[in-house]
Amino acid sequence: MVDFFDIEQICLRAKGLEPGPVAPEEVEFARNLLRGREGDIVGAIYVVGLSGNKGDAALLESYLHGDENNIYAEYALKALCCYLGLVDRYRPLLRLWMQETELDGDRRMAAIQLAAEYFAGFEDNELGRYLVDVLCNLEDSCRRSVRSVFVNILDLTNQLEDPYGTAFDDWDEDTTLIVQTAAQKFGYRDLKILHRRALN
């Protein structure tokens, strides 16, 4: 039995970037890295998320909270919600992190970037309106992330001059369209656009 594997190579196969399957013992190797909190933790999170199973949720969840996990939380959250398909279980946490402005910025941004998964088959107009407010707040550091997920959720890619927001900074006509479309979807009836700014 091999006692050591190249986690980087396993990760590439798990992502489909290199040919070949990921063997059960390789997944277990990645789990052991996470249990021991040593080595390539990000790579191990990818491997366990993509090639593990729902029983790995508790192990991945151990990387969500605490200052020691600041650089790992976004990867663990994505693994749980996207790769293991547990968004229903973690939807309350996603909602909390999206709205927690005092939270570590990376966690809040990671949660916002999973908004499409959050809203898939699930209605939460209150949170949708909150995200509209984030996009309209020129001081909010997560505006760009909200813009990106709204373009996806609202299927606006082909209607925008700059769908990927490469020149996004303050406010433009694309932003107005995104805000208006999001306001309609999430029932934001009191929102007004005036002089290229949202007033609510």
Contacts in CASP RR format, 6 or more apart in sequence:
PFRMAT RR
TARGET T0000
AUTHOR 0000-0000-0000
METHOD contacts of the structure
MODEL  1
MVDFFDIEQICLRAKGLEPGPVAPEEVEFARNLLRGREGDIVGAIYVVGL
SGNKGDAALLESYLHGDENNIYAEYALKALCCYLGLVDRYRPLLRLWMQE
TELDGDRRMAAIQLAAEYFAGFEDNELGRYLVDVLCNLEDSCRRSVRSVF
VNILDLTNQLEDPYGTAFDDWDEDTTLIVQTAAQKFGYRDLKILHRRALN
1 25 0 8 1.000
2 25 0 8 1.000
4 29 0 8 1.000
5 25 0 8 1.000
5 26 0 8 1.000
5 29 0 8 1.000
7 29 0 8 1.000
7 30 0 8 1.000
7 33 0 8 1.000
7 39 0 8 1.000
7 40 0 8 1.000
7 43 0 8 1.000
7 44 0 8 1.000
7 47 0 8 1.000
8 40 0 8 1.000
8 43 0 8 1.000
9 18 0 8 1.000
10 22 0 8 1.000
10 26 0 8 1.000
10 29 0 8 1.000
10 30 0 8 1.000
10 47 0 8 1.000
11 40 0 8 1.000
11 43 0 8 1.000
11 46 0 8 1.000
11 47 0 8 1.000
12 18 0 8 1.000
13 19 0 8 1.000
13 20 0 8 1.000
13 21 0 8 1.000
13 22 0 8 1.000
14 22 0 8 1.000
14 46 0 8 1.000
14 47 0 8 1.000
14 49 0 8 1.000
14 50 0 8 1.000
14 51 0 8 1.000
15 46 0 8 1.000
15 50 0 8 1.000
22 47 0 8 1.000
22 50 0 8 1.000
22 51 0 8 1.000
26 47 0 8 1.000
26 51 0 8 1.000
27 47 0 8 1.000
27 48 0 8 1.000
27 51 0 8 1.000
27 52 0 8 1.000
30 43 0 8 1.000
30 44 0 8 1.000
30 47 0 8 1.000
30 48 0 8 1.000
30 51 0 8 1.000
31 44 0 8 1.000
31 48 0 8 1.000
31 56 0 8 1.000
31 59 0 8 1.000
33 39 0 8 1.000
33 40 0 8 1.000
33 41 0 8 1.000
33 44 0 8 1.000
34 41 0 8 1.000
34 44 0 8 1.000
34 45 0 8 1.000
34 48 0 8 1.000
34 59 0 8 1.000
34 60 0 8 1.000
34 62 0 8 1.000
34 63 0 8 1.000
35 59 0 8 1.000
41 63 0 8 1.000
41 72 0 8 1.000
42 71 0 8 1.000
42 72 0 8 1.000
42 75 0 8 1.000
45 60 0 8 1.000
45 63 0 8 1.000
45 72 0 8 1.000
45 75 0 8 1.000
45 76 0 8 1.000
45 79 0 8 1.000
46 75 0 8 1.000
46 79 0 8 1.000
48 56 0 8 1.000
48 59 0 8 1.000
48 60 0 8 1.000
48 79 0 8 1.000
49 56 0 8 1.000
49 60 0 8 1.000
49 79 0 8 1.000
49 80 0 8 1.000
49 83 0 8 1.000
49 84 0 8 1.000
50 79 0 8 1.000
50 83 0 8 1.000
52 84 0 8 1.000
53 84 0 8 1.000
54 84 0 8 1.000
54 85 0 8 1.000
54 86 0 8 1.000
56 84 0 8 1.000
57 80 0 8 1.000
57 84 0 8 1.000
57 86 0 8 1.000
57 89 0 8 1.000
60 76 0 8 1.000
60 79 0 8 1.000
60 80 0 8 1.000
60 84 0 8 1.000
61 76 0 8 1.000
61 80 0 8 1.000
63 69 0 8 1.000
63 72 0 8 1.000
63 73 0 8 1.000
63 75 0 8 1.000
63 76 0 8 1.000
64 73 0 8 1.000
64 76 0 8 1.000
64 77 0 8 1.000
64 93 0 8 1.000
65 73 0 8 1.000
66 73 0 8 1.000
69 76 0 8 1.000
70 104 0 8 1.000
70 106 0 8 1.000
70 107 0 8 1.000
71 106 0 8 1.000
73 104 0 8 1.000
73 106 0 8 1.000
73 107 0 8 1.000
73 110 0 8 1.000
74 106 0 8 1.000
74 107 0 8 1.000
74 109 0 8 1.000
74 110 0 8 1.000
74 113 0 8 1.000
77 90 0 8 1.000
77 93 0 8 1.000
77 94 0 8 1.000
77 97 0 8 1.000
77 107 0 8 1.000
77 110 0 8 1.000
77 111 0 8 1.000
77 114 0 8 1.000
78 110 0 8 1.000
78 114 0 8 1.000
80 86 0 8 1.000
80 89 0 8 1.000
80 90 0 8 1.000
81 87 0 8 1.000
81 90 0 8 1.000
81 94 0 8 1.000
81 114 0 8 1.000
81 117 0 8 1.000
82 114 0 8 1.000
82 117 0 8 1.000
87 94 0 8 1.000
87 114 0 8 1.000
87 117 0 8 1.000
87 118 0 8 1.000
87 120 0 8 1.000
91 118 0 8 1.000
91 122 0 8 1.000
93 111 0 8 1.000
94 111 0 8 1.000
94 114 0 8 1.000
94 115 0 8 1.000
94 117 0 8 1.000
94 118 0 8 1.000
95 111 0 8 1.000
95 118 0 8 1.000
95 124 0 8 1.000
95 127 0 8 1.000
96 111 0 8 1.000
97 103 0 8 1.000
97 107 0 8 1.000
97 108 0 8 1.000
97 110 0 8 1.000
97 111 0 8 1.000
98 108 0 8 1.000
98 111 0 8 1.000
98 112 0 8 1.000
98 115 0 8 1.000
98 118 0 8 1.000
98 127 0 8 1.000
98 130 0 8 1.000
98 131 0 8 1.000
99 127 0 8 1.000
99 130 0 8 1.000
100 107 0 8 1.000
100 108 0 8 1.000
101 108 0 8 1.000
101 140 0 8 1.000
105 141 0 8 1.000
105 142 0 8 1.000
108 142 0 8 1.000
109 141 0 8 1.000
109 142 0 8 1.000
109 145 0 8 1.000
112 131 0 8 1.000
112 134 0 8 1.000
112 142 0 8 1.000
112 145 0 8 1.000
112 146 0 8 1.000
112 149 0 8 1.000
113 145 0 8 1.000
113 148 0 8 1.000
113 149 0 8 1.000
115 131 0 8 1.000
115 146 0 8 1.000
115 149 0 8 1.000
115 150 0 8 1.000
115 153 0 8 1.000
116 149 0 8 1.000
116 152 0 8 1.000
116 153 0 8 1.000
118 124 0 8 1.000
118 127 0 8 1.000
119 128 0 8 1.000
119 153 0 8 1.000
125 186 0 8 1.000
125 187 0 8 1.000
128 182 0 8 1.000
128 185 0 8 1.000
128 186 0 8 1.000
128 188 0 8 1.000
129 183 0 8 1.000
129 186 0 8 1.000
129 187 0 8 1.000
129 188 0 8 1.000
131 146 0 8 1.000
131 149 0 8 1.000
131 150 0 8 1.000
131 182 0 8 1.000
131 186 0 8 1.000
132 179 0 8 1.000
132 182 0 8 1.000
132 183 0 8 1.000
132 186 0 8 1.000
132 188 0 8 1.000
132 191 0 8 1.000
132 198 0 8 1.000
133 198 0 8 1.000
133 200 0 8 1.000
134 140 0 8 1.000
134 142 0 8 1.000
134 143 0 8 1.000
134 146 0 8 1.000
135 143 0 8 1.000
135 146 0 8 1.000
135 147 0 8 1.000
135 150 0 8 1.000
135 175 0 8 1.000
135 178 0 8 1.000
135 179 0 8 1.000
135 182 0 8 1.000
135 198 0 8 1.000
136 179 0 8 1.000
136 191 0 8 1.000
136 197 0 8 1.000
136 198 0 8 1.000
136 200 0 8 1.000
137 143 0 8 1.000
138 170 0 8 1.000
138 171 0 8 1.000
144 165 0 8 1.000
144 168 0 8 1.000
147 165 0 8 1.000
147 168 0 8 1.000
147 175 0 8 1.000
147 178 0 8 1.000
148 164 0 8 1.000
148 165 0 8 1.000
150 156 0 8 1.000
150 178 0 8 1.000
150 181 0 8 1.000
150 182 0 8 1.000
151 157 0 8 1.000
151 160 0 8 1.000
151 163 0 8 1.000
151 164 0 8 1.000
151 178 0 8 1.000
153 182 0 8 1.000
153 185 0 8 1.000
154 178 0 8 1.000
154 181 0 8 1.000
154 182 0 8 1.000
154 185 0 8 1.000
156 163 0 8 1.000
156 177 0 8 1.000
156 178 0 8 1.000
156 181 0 8 1.000
157 163 0 8 1.000
159 177 0 8 1.000
160 174 0 8 1.000
160 177 0 8 1.000
160 178 0 8 1.000
161 172 0 8 1.000
161 173 0 8 1.000
161 174 0 8 1.000
162 168 0 8 1.000
162 172 0 8 1.000
162 174 0 8 1.000
163 174 0 8 1.000
165 174 0 8 1.000
168 174 0 8 1.000
168 175 0 8 1.000
171 196 0 8 1.000
171 197 0 8 1.000
172 196 0 8 1.000
175 196 0 8 1.000
176 193 0 8 1.000
176 196 0 8 1.000
179 191 0 8 1.000
179 193 0 8 1.000
179 198 0 8 1.000
180 193 0 8 1.000
182 188 0 8 1.000
183 189 0 8 1.000
183 191 0 8 1.000
188 200 0 8 1.000
190 200 0 8 1.000
191 198 0 8 1.000
191 199 0 8 1.000
191 200 0 8 1.000
192 198 0 8 1.000
192 199 0 8 1.000
192 200 0 8 1.000
193 199 0 8 1.000
END
